[in-house]
Amino acid sequence: MWKSNRSRAEQQFASGQKKDQTVIKQKEKTQRERDERMARLRDLRLAKEAADAKEAAEKETAEKEPGGKPAAEQPAEKPEAAESAEEISARLPRVHPHQS
């Protein structure tokens, strides 16, 4: 017995819808996995920053004398105003000219 054209069309439409649903589920799964990974990395970064800040605070309090002044007062480093052209060009990205 022949299937009607309508039932074949409905089956094809349903199979297309099913494929669409699986693609949507896969996209949602990858998005969820990426979000979980980013959250885990963010938590690790924040924990490291907090540990570094705590360590810096402990180091700072350990360096102070009982008088309240730092043990070794050193003048702040002055940034060099005039850097050589070689140092500046070393930091810049290299651009290749267009050759035609």
C-alpha positions as CSV (number, residue, x, y, z in Angstrom):
1,M,0.0,0.0,0.0
2,W,1.3,3.4,-0.9
3,K,1.8,6.1,1.7
4,S,0.1,9.4,0.9
5,N,2.3,12.3,0.0
6,R,1.1,14.1,3.1
7,S,2.4,11.4,5.5
8,R,5.8,11.3,3.7
9,A,6.1,15.1,3.9
10,E,5.1,14.9,7.6
11,Q,7.8,12.3,8.2
12,Q,10.5,14.3,6.4
13,F,9.4,17.4,8.4
14,A,9.5,15.5,11.7
15,S,13.0,14.1,10.9
16,G,14.2,17.6,10.1
17,Q,12.8,18.9,13.4
18,K,14.4,16.0,15.3
19,K,17.8,16.9,13.8
20,D,17.3,20.5,14.7
21,Q,16.5,19.5,18.3
22,T,19.7,17.4,18.6
23,V,21.8,20.3,17.2
24,I,20.2,22.7,19.7
25,K,20.9,20.3,22.6
26,Q,24.5,19.9,21.5
27,K,25.0,23.6,21.3
28,E,23.4,24.0,24.8
29,K,25.7,21.3,26.2
30,T,28.8,22.9,24.8
31,Q,27.7,26.3,26.1
32,R,27.1,24.9,29.5
33,E,30.5,23.1,29.6
34,R,32.2,26.3,28.5
35,D,30.4,28.3,31.2
36,E,31.3,25.7,33.9
37,R,35.0,25.8,32.8
38,M,35.1,29.6,32.8
39,A,33.5,29.7,36.3
40,R,36.1,27.1,37.5
41,L,39.0,29.1,36.1
42,R,37.5,32.4,37.5
43,D,37.3,30.8,40.9
44,L,40.9,29.6,40.7
45,R,42.0,33.1,39.6
46,L,40.2,34.8,42.4
47,A,41.6,32.4,44.9
48,K,45.1,33.0,43.6
49,E,44.6,36.7,43.7
50,A,43.3,36.5,47.3
51,A,46.3,34.4,48.3
52,D,48.7,36.8,46.7
53,A,47.1,39.8,48.4
54,K,47.2,38.0,51.8
55,E,50.9,37.0,51.2
56,A,51.7,40.6,50.2
57,A,50.0,42.0,53.3
58,E,51.8,39.5,55.6
59,K,55.1,40.4,53.9
60,E,54.4,44.1,54.4
61,T,53.6,43.7,58.1
62,A,56.7,41.5,58.6
63,E,59.0,44.2,57.0
64,K,57.8,46.9,59.4
65,E,59.7,47.7,62.5
66,P,58.0,48.2,65.9
67,G,58.2,52.0,65.3
68,G,55.8,51.7,62.5
69,K,58.2,52.6,59.7
70,P,59.4,50.1,57.0
71,A,62.7,48.5,57.8
72,A,64.3,49.4,54.5
73,E,63.2,52.7,53.0
74,Q,64.4,52.8,49.4
75,P,63.7,55.6,46.9
76,A,61.0,54.6,44.4
77,E,62.4,53.6,41.0
78,K,62.0,56.3,38.4
79,P,60.8,55.2,35.0
80,E,63.2,56.2,32.3
81,A,61.6,58.9,30.2
82,A,63.9,58.4,27.2
83,E,63.8,54.8,26.0
84,S,66.0,53.8,23.1
85,A,64.4,53.4,19.8
86,E,65.5,49.7,19.7
87,E,63.6,49.0,22.9
88,I,60.5,50.6,21.6
89,S,60.7,48.8,18.2
90,A,61.3,45.5,20.0
91,R,57.9,45.8,21.7
92,L,56.0,46.8,18.6
93,P,54.3,44.2,16.4
94,R,56.0,43.4,13.2
95,V,54.1,44.4,10.1
96,H,54.8,42.9,6.7
97,P,54.3,45.3,3.8
98,H,51.8,44.2,1.1
99,Q,53.5,42.9,-1.9
100,S,51.6,42.8,-5.2
